[in-house]
Amino acid sequence: MKAIGATGIAAGIAGCAGGDGGDGGDGSDGSDGSDGSDGSDGSDGSDYEAIGNFPPEGDTVAIGFNGPTSDGSDGSDYEAIGNFPPEGDTVAIGFNGPTSGALGPDGQDQEKGYDLAIEHLNNGGGLVDYWDRLSGDGIMGHEVEPTKADTAGSADTAQDNIERMIQQDNIQFWTGGMSSTVTMAMQNVAQREKVPFMGGNSTSSGISGENCSRYYFHPTFHAEIIGMAMGEAAPSVLGEDRSLFHIYMDYSYGQSNRDAARKYLTEQGPWEHAGQAAIAEG
């Protein structure tokens, strides 16, 4: 909140001296202009715009604290949201990625990372050993139960999978995606069901732009940032007298990267646009 205290401006106005009248006395001096009164220092809040519960009334002002007063190890100090808190001795964490289809090799590598994370959470090792809040015996005293599904690179399949995981398997969190189109479809489910989701290597600018969701965590840089970096580096390394012909995958990921590259290399950069060619997904 910005507040601007008003200050008074003192302006003295000097009177004119009257002319001589023979041997009479000098004309009387014009009276000085009165000083402008100083503005208030705003210490009572009167010089600030009223906003919310400000300014306070009376002689006291209330300052609130709304946070956990214990370590919250059993989840009791946290608000119930989505499928949280879990019931029983296990907690389900989902993986919903493309382990088959055109993106199958990428999805299989992503699945290996997921499996390793579950192993470390339940049995220690890896980054778990560096975080005091993790002890290698699950999460908050709950053993992590893996729950997996294959999207095959389809947005509709991904949505069906994750809705089933949320409603039947009671997952608390999930990862996966890979394709930007699939990731954005699952973002809508995360927002509606209030279950956190962290995607994998999806770079469309829309993910953290117009499709931004408070329940989605975007661990990778997006296309706009890639385009900005290219706009700085490519002309410096390759020279400014160049033309750009763009070959791109014809879905959200490729289109977003195409647009960012064109923006920073041709529209706002020194290169000439020489055309484009789309490659169908798959």
C-alpha positions in Angstrom: 0.0 0.0 0.0 1.3 3.3 -1.0 0.4 6.4 1.1 1.5 9.9 0.3 1.6 12.4 3.2 0.5 15.9 2.2 2.9 18.7 3.2 2.0 22.3 3.4 4.0 24.8 1.3 4.9 28.1 3.0 4.9 31.0 0.5 5.8 34.5 1.9 4.5 37.4 -0.2 6.6 40.5 0.2 4.6 43.8 0.2 5.7 46.7 -2.0 7.2 49.8 -0.4 5.1 53.0 -0.9 6.7 56.0 -2.8 8.0 59.1 -1.0 5.4 62.0 -0.4 7.5 65.2 -0.1 8.9 65.3 3.3 6.2 63.0 4.6 7.2 59.6 6.0 8.0 56.6 3.9 5.0 54.6 2.6 4.3 51.7 4.9 5.7 48.4 3.9 3.3 45.8 2.5 2.5 43.2 5.0 4.2 39.8 4.6 2.0 37.0 3.3 1.1 34.5 6.0 2.9 31.2 6.1 1.0 28.2 4.7 0.4 25.7 7.5 2.5 22.6 7.5 0.8 19.3 6.4 0.2 16.6 9.1 2.9 14.0 9.5 0.3 11.3 9.1 1.1 9.8 12.4 -2.6 9.2 13.2 -3.3 7.7 9.8 -5.5 10.6 8.7 -3.3 11.4 5.7 -3.5 7.8 4.2 -6.1 6.3 2.0 -8.7 4.1 3.9 -8.2 0.5 2.8 -9.5 -2.8 4.4 -9.7 -2.2 8.1 -7.3 0.7 8.0 -7.2 3.2 9.6 -7.8 1.6 13.0 -10.2 3.0 15.5 -9.4 3.7 19.1 -6.0 3.4 20.8 -5.1 -0.2 19.8 -4.4 -2.0 16.5 -4.8 -5.8 16.1 -2.1 -7.8 14.3 -3.0 -11.5 13.6 -1.1 -14.7 13.5 -2.5 -17.7 11.7 0.0 -20.5 11.5 0.9 -24.0 12.9 1.9 -24.0 16.6 3.3 -27.5 16.5 5.4 -29.4 13.9 2.2 -30.7 12.3 3.7 -34.1 12.0 0.3 -35.8 12.0 -1.4 -33.3 9.7 -3.7 -32.1 12.4 -2.5 -28.5 12.1 -3.3 -28.2 8.4 -6.6 -27.4 6.7 -8.4 -30.2 5.1 -8.2 -29.8 1.3 -8.7 -32.1 -1.6 -7.9 -35.6 -0.2 -5.9 -34.3 2.6 -5.4 -35.3 5.4 -4.9 -39.0 4.5 -6.6 -41.8 6.4 -4.9 -44.9 7.6 -1.2 -45.7 7.6 -0.4 -45.1 3.9 -0.6 -42.1 1.6 -1.1 -42.4 -2.2 1.1 -40.5 -4.6 0.2 -40.8 -8.3 2.1 -41.0 -11.5 0.2 -40.3 -14.7 2.5 -40.1 -17.6 3.0 -41.4 -21.2 4.7 -44.8 -20.9 3.4 -45.9 -24.3 2.9 -44.1 -27.6 5.1 -41.5 -29.3 6.3 -40.1 -26.0 6.7 -43.5 -24.4 10.5 -43.4 -24.0 10.4 -40.0 -22.3 7.5 -41.1 -20.0 9.4 -44.3 -19.1 12.4 -42.3 -17.9 10.0 -40.1 -16.0 8.5 -43.1 -14.3 11.9 -44.3 -13.2 12.5 -41.0 -11.5 9.1 -41.4 -9.8 10.0 -45.0 -8.6 13.3 -43.8 -7.2 11.6 -40.9 -5.3 9.1 -43.3 -3.7 12.0 -45.7 -2.8 13.8 -42.8 -1.1 10.8 -41.5 0.7 10.0 -44.9 2.2 13.5 -46.1 2.9 15.8 -43.1 2.9 18.6 -42.1 0.6 19.0 -39.4 -2.0 17.7 -36.0 -1.2 15.7 -37.4 1.7 18.9 -37.5 3.7 19.3 -33.7 3.3 15.8 -32.6 4.6 15.1 -32.7 8.3 11.4 -33.1 7.7 11.9 -36.3 5.8 13.3 -39.3 7.6 13.0 -42.2 5.2 9.8 -43.6 6.8 7.3 -42.2 4.4 5.6 -38.8 4.6 4.4 -37.5 8.0 4.4 -41.1 9.3 2.6 -42.5 6.3 4.2 -45.0 4.0 4.0 -43.8 0.4 1.9 -46.0 -1.8 2.6 -45.7 -5.5 -0.3 -45.4 -7.9 0.4 -45.3 -11.7 -1.4 -44.9 -15.0 -0.4 -44.5 -18.6 -1.8 -41.5 -20.5 -0.4 -42.7 -23.9 0.0 -39.0 -24.7 -3.8 -38.5 -24.7 -5.4 -35.5 -22.8 -8.7 -37.4 -22.5 -7.0 -40.5 -21.1 -5.0 -38.4 -18.7 -8.1 -36.8 -17.4 -9.9 -40.1 -16.9 -6.9 -41.6 -15.2 -6.4 -38.8 -12.7 -10.1 -38.4 -11.9 -10.1 -42.2 -11.0 -6.9 -41.8 -8.9 -8.4 -38.9 -7.0 -11.8 -40.5 -6.4 -10.9 -44.1 -5.9 -7.2 -44.2 -4.9 -7.4 -41.0 -2.8 -4.1 -39.7 -4.1 -2.7 -36.6 -2.2 -0.5 -35.5 -5.0 0.6 -36.6 -8.5 3.2 -36.0 -11.2 3.4 -36.8 -14.9 2.2 -35.1 -18.0 5.2 -34.5 -20.3 3.1 -33.2 -23.2 2.0 -29.6 -22.7 -1.5 -30.4 -24.0 -1.9 -33.2 -21.5 -0.5 -31.2 -18.7 -2.9 -28.3 -19.3 -5.8 -30.8 -19.3 -4.8 -32.2 -16.0 -4.3 -28.7 -14.5 -8.0 -28.2 -14.8 -8.7 -31.3 -12.7 -6.1 -30.3 -10.1 -7.8 -26.9 -9.8 -11.3 -28.4 -9.5 -10.4 -31.2 -7.1 -7.8 -29.1 -5.1 -5.2 -31.9 -5.4 -1.6 -30.7 -6.1 0.0 -31.7 -9.3 3.6 -31.2 -10.5 4.2 -31.8 -14.2 7.2 -33.1 -16.0 9.1 -31.1 -18.6 6.1 -29.4 -20.1 7.2 -26.0 -21.5 4.2 -24.3 -23.1 3.9 -20.7 -21.9 0.2 -21.2 -21.3 0.9 -23.6 -18.4 2.0 -20.9 -16.1 0.4 -18.1 -18.1 -3.3 -18.0 -19.0 -3.8 -21.6 -17.7 -2.0 -20.9 -14.4 -3.4 -22.9 -11.4 -2.6 -22.6 -7.7 -2.6 -26.4 -7.5 0.0 -26.9 -10.2 3.8 -26.7 -9.7 5.8 -25.9 -12.8 9.4 -27.2 -12.2 10.8 -26.3 -15.6 11.3 -23.1 -17.6 8.6 -22.3 -20.1 8.8 -21.4 -23.8 8.9 -17.6 -23.3 12.0 -17.9 -21.2 13.6 -20.2 -23.8 12.8 -17.6 -26.5 14.3 -14.8 -24.5 17.5 -16.8 -24.0 17.7 -17.6 -27.7 17.1 -14.0 -28.6 20.2 -13.0 -26.7 22.5 -16.0 -27.4 21.8 -17.0 -31.0 22.6 -13.6 -32.8 25.7 -13.2 -30.6 27.0 -16.6 -31.5 25.8 -17.0 -35.1 25.7 -13.4 -36.2 22.9 -10.9 -36.8 22.7 -11.4 -40.6 20.6 -14.6 -40.5 17.2 -15.9 -41.5 15.0 -18.1 -39.4 13.0 -21.0 -40.9 11.1 -22.8 -38.1 10.3 -26.5 -38.1 8.1 -27.3 -35.1 5.8 -30.0 -33.6 2.2 -29.0 -34.4 0.7 -29.0 -30.9 0.9 -26.7 -27.9 4.5 -27.4 -27.0 5.9 -26.8 -30.5 3.6 -23.9 -31.3 4.5 -22.1 -28.0 8.2 -22.5 -28.7 7.8 -21.4 -32.3 6.0 -18.2 -31.2 8.6 -17.4 -28.6 11.5 -18.0 -31.0 9.9 -15.8 -33.7 9.1 -13.1 -31.2 12.7 -12.7 -29.8 14.7 -13.6 -32.9 12.8 -11.8 -35.6 10.0 -9.5 -34.4 12.2 -8.0 -31.6 15.5 -9.3 -32.9 17.8 -8.9 -35.9 16.9 -12.0 -37.9 14.6 -12.3 -40.8 11.6 -14.7 -40.8 12.0 -17.1 -43.7 9.0 -19.4 -43.2 7.9 -22.4 -41.2 6.9 -26.1 -41.5 4.7 -28.1 -39.0 5.3 -31.7 -38.1 2.2 -33.6 -37.0 2.3 -35.0 -33.4 3.4 -38.6 -33.3 
